[in-house]
Amino acid sequence: MRERLIGIDAGGTMTKVVLFDVAGNEIACERQPNVMLLPEQGWTERDADHMWAATCLSIRTLLDRTGTNPADIIAITPSGYGGGVYLIDRDGAPVRNGLVSTDTRSVPLIEYWNETGLREQVSDVIEQQVWPGQTLAILAWMQANEPGTLGRTAHVLSCKDYLRFRLCGDISTDPTDAGCAGILNVSRSEISSDVFKLTSLEGWLSKLPPVGSPTEVAGKINDNVAAQTGLKAGTPVVRGVYDVVGCSLASGVQQASQLAAVAGTFSIHSTLHRKPALSPLPHIQTPYPVAGQILATTATPTSASNLEWFCKTAMRAEADLARAQGRSIYEICNEMVAGTLPRESRIQFFPFLYDGPRGAPAGFAGLTASSTMPDLLRAIYEGVVFAHRTDLTYLLNGPDAAQPDVIRLAGGPSRSRVWSQMFADGLGLPVEIASGTELGAKGGAICGAVATGAYKDVPSAIKNMVKVESRLEPDPDRAGALSDKYALYCSAVETSVAAWKKTKRATTLQPDTPARKASAA
């Protein structure tokens, strides 16, 4: 028998099912796109049944393509984005579409909480910030705007917990997902009834799942799911962690001297602490399944997804040519950027396509008639690094801040030598990159290995399953040049925020003209 582990990572754009051996080697991966539903501006939803069908298809395809005997699978563990929400009724059917963590419908409610002082009180209780895609804020929005939803709901689940429910019927969560959801007292690692009383959301308390260990077998594959997926009935299903924690585990982060960074849809930075960090107050704070530590995290949607957008909208011809050559468009981008590095570039890019500081818009500055596509790509690479630096500066300043001496980088840029080096230069710390490409799923596999006894605990699993493949030291000359450019970037962002506010105010106050009235009609 060849012992194999399956990790699932249901992220913002794709659901990935990945096969690992017990040494942590990534054998194969199957992906299916997650269809984003946008019923109104700022609303991001997902069809839960469609995500489940995509997961089943990926599992079956993975087993078939690799010729894996289902009996060799010793555990399957889901992971997924944190925040958002999936609501099911007493029969297990979705009450409504699931919400993704990028959903911003609760912004007006959070602004009201801020004006009344409630936001600060909530943060004090949950030991982290209040943010729009947080489950607590979403439940408050639903209570105010969809009053019938509460009565139809039997269980409140996160993304990964919904997938585990479909795999084995288990209703539970783990401390990492509950922490990210804003429903946990992080110090005690238990559901905070106080925050639900404070926000007048007591009606949701009985619908919350119990909290259990992420390295525990929560159930087993039944005959029906076995028929849908090709898995063997009786295969253990492990509770797991949410994706940011999964990436941290799969990057080998175990101590305060290491900083976990993920560059994807979100710019994510996480540091380890012995107790909850309150100054600076992180966006997200969760228990961490290593030595009773706490993971403090910043997360803003200002990262590598900006490059993905640019490739899809401005580089279609280059992408078609790359495919015809059997290459990736991102390989082409890396080569273009590398070719620009010997010369100076003053072009700035502000990676705020999905949100910016105080509403700052995305865009380029400093373009001239001589600017080329490689110059624009370099600006995007640097702009993403600068956005990470802004978040990192916040996280690493304050009496409770950690003092890491190395960054463990995950996400798309970690697979680009030129971009990874730019992270080291721009952030001023060595960058280490662990083996594998699907670290969220690998974090699930680590939990699965511990739950089934392949390793005695998470540190033992990390020691045997995580290998650092490369280490990049900051280049002093490039680091100095990027620091100078970062100072200009920060100044330009502040100018942009002020100008954008004036533009929006002028648009709002513009009197109706006959043409505008006709257009509105």
Secondary structure, 3 states (H helix, E strand, C coil): CCCEEEEEEECCCEEEEEEEECCCCEEEEEEEECCCECCCCCCCEECHHHHHHHHHHHHHHHHHHHCCCHHHEEEEEEEECCCCEEEECCCCCECCCEECCCCCCCHHHHHHHHHHCHHHHHHHHHCCCCCCCCHHHHHHHHHHHCHHHHHHCCEEECHHHHHHHHHHCCCCECHHHHHHHCCEECCCCEECHHHHHHCCCHHHHHHCCCECCCCCEEEECCHHHHHHHCCCCCCEEECCCCHHHHHHHHCCCCCCCEEEEEECCCEEEEEEECCCCCCCCCCEEEECCCCCCEEEEEEECCCCHHHHHHHHHHCHHHHHHHHHCCCCHHHHHHHHHHHHCCCCCCCEEECCCCCCHHHCCCEEECCCCCCCHHHHHHHHHHHHHHHHHHHHHHHCCCCCCCCCCEEEEEEHHHHCHHHHHHHHHHHCCCEEEECCCCHHHHHHHHHHHHHCCCCCCHHHHHHHHCCEEEEECCCHHHHHHHHHHHHHHHHHHHHHHHHHHHHHHHHHHCCCCHHHHHHHC
